[in-house]
Structures are given as C-alpha cells and as structure tokens.
Amino acid sequence: MKKNKNTKNWLTKRNREHFFKKAKVHGYRSRSAYKLIEMNNKFKFIKKESLLLDLGSSPGGWSQVASEIIYSGKILAADIKNMEKIKKVNFILNDVNDKDFYLKVENFFNRKIDIVISDMAANTTGNKNLDSYRTGELCLNALDLASKVLNEKGVFLSKIFMGSIFNEIQEKAKKYFKKVIKYKPLSSKSESKEIYIFCKDLSKI
C-alpha cells in the first residue's frame, strides 16, 4: 500500500515538473496555460474573432494562450494582483466582485461577449474545506457576471474544487446555461480536487 502511495506521489511530482519545465521553454507564465490549451483543444471555443474576459488573470498564462489565438477580437484581463503587459491584452487592476466592475467590462466591449474564463482561487488558509468553499464563492460570483455579459451562444469556463459548495455551483450553472460539463485536465494534479466547469449557451431566464 505504501509503495503504491509513494509511486503515485512520484508520478504526480514528475507530471507537475514536466508541465512547469514545458511552460518555461514556451515562455508561458504559469503551468495553467496548458490546462487552457488542453480544454480549448477539446471544446474548441476560443476563435480568432472572440471577445474574451479573463478573470483572476495574473500572472497571465491564460491571457497568453488566448492572445495567441485571438486576432480580430478583444481580450480584457482583470485581477487584484498586477499583471505584466501582454500584447493584444488589456489589463485592469480590479476586484471582479466590485459593483462597478460590470460597467467597466460593458464599456470596454460595448456589446455582449463570447467567452468568460476564470482561474480564480481564494488565498489558501491551510483549511482545505474552507479554501474550497471560498474558491467556490468566487466561481458563483463569476457565474453571475457571465450571465450578464455573455451573448446567447457564450461560454463560461471556471476552476472549482469538489466540496460542499459544488452542488450549488452546478445548480446555478444549469440554471444559466443549457450545456454544463465537468472536466479535469491532464496537467491538473491527480490528487487535487481541482476540476473545471465548462458551460455553453445561455438559457432564457
């Protein structure tokens, strides 16, 4: 049993190091860039003309990936942490939960948008249940925002952690969207409760 656990830990560490080294070689600012690449390869939702909002964008791995695909669209990234400039990406230092954030998004795009992506996670406290719940709250808030800014064919993609708030997230997602899929990228830690929720096509509420 111990041997199996040690083997699993070794494979997990090796997998994590592989994506970290790969990110450095390709110039991505985070390993999570490969999660978005993988999910876009699967769901094929980012287009060259997409209007995309990246929530919790710093350090910029997801915005980098989006900027490599989007040519004639627009990208707005936002975070409470600063982010170094990325070509073709507009960044605002802002709490996405602020009441005025919606107006800033609306003023930037001047129309309903195609995609909202969120890799937001709450600062860790050491209490996994609490951290999972707080990250879930961020996802719920992002869902509410997405329901206001997306067009009817829009896509919402967000990180979540399996935990006590998961059912609430899933219920809200199914309320807002016709298509809701849970997905765990290969570059996610195998032992982590982290998964992603992919939502498409707004429902008429």
PEVENLIN-V469388 format. One record per backbone hydrogen bond with DSSP energy under -1.0 kcal/mol. CO is the residue of the C=O (numbers start at 1). NH is the residue of the N-H. Records with the same first field share a line. If there is no record, write none. Layout:
CO = NH / NH
This chain:
1 = 5
2 = 6
3 = 7
4 = 8
5 = 9
6 = 10
7 = 11
8 = 12
9 = 13
10 = 14
11 = 15
12 = 16
13 = 17
14 = 18
15 = 19
16 = 20
17 = 21
18 = 22
19 = 23
20 = 24
21 = 25
22 = 26
23 = 28
30 = 33
31 = 34
32 = 36
33 = 37
34 = 38
35 = 39
36 = 40
37 = 41
38 = 42
39 = 43
40 = 44
47 = 50
48 = 71 / 72 / 73
50 = 74
51 = 114 / 115
52 = 76
53 = 117
54 = 78
55 = 119
57 = 60
60 = 64
61 = 65
62 = 66
63 = 67
64 = 68
66 = 69 / 70
74 = 52
75 = 90
76 = 54
77 = 92
78 = 56 / 57
79 = 94
86 = 89
90 = 77
92 = 79 / 94
95 = 98
98 = 101
100 = 104
101 = 105
102 = 106
103 = 107
104 = 108
105 = 109
106 = 110
113 = 151
114 = 155
115 = 53
116 = 157
117 = 55
118 = 159
127 = 131
128 = 132
129 = 133
130 = 134
131 = 135
132 = 136
133 = 137
134 = 138
135 = 139
136 = 140
137 = 141
138 = 142
139 = 143
140 = 144
141 = 145
142 = 146
143 = 147
145 = 148 / 149
146 = 150
149 = 113
151 = 154
152 = 202
154 = 201
155 = 116
156 = 199
157 = 118
158 = 197
160 = 195
163 = 166
165 = 169
166 = 170
167 = 171
168 = 172
169 = 173
170 = 174
171 = 175
172 = 176
173 = 177
176 = 203
179 = 200
181 = 198
183 = 196
185 = 188
189 = 192
193 = 162
195 = 160
196 = 183
197 = 158
198 = 181
199 = 156
200 = 179
201 = 178
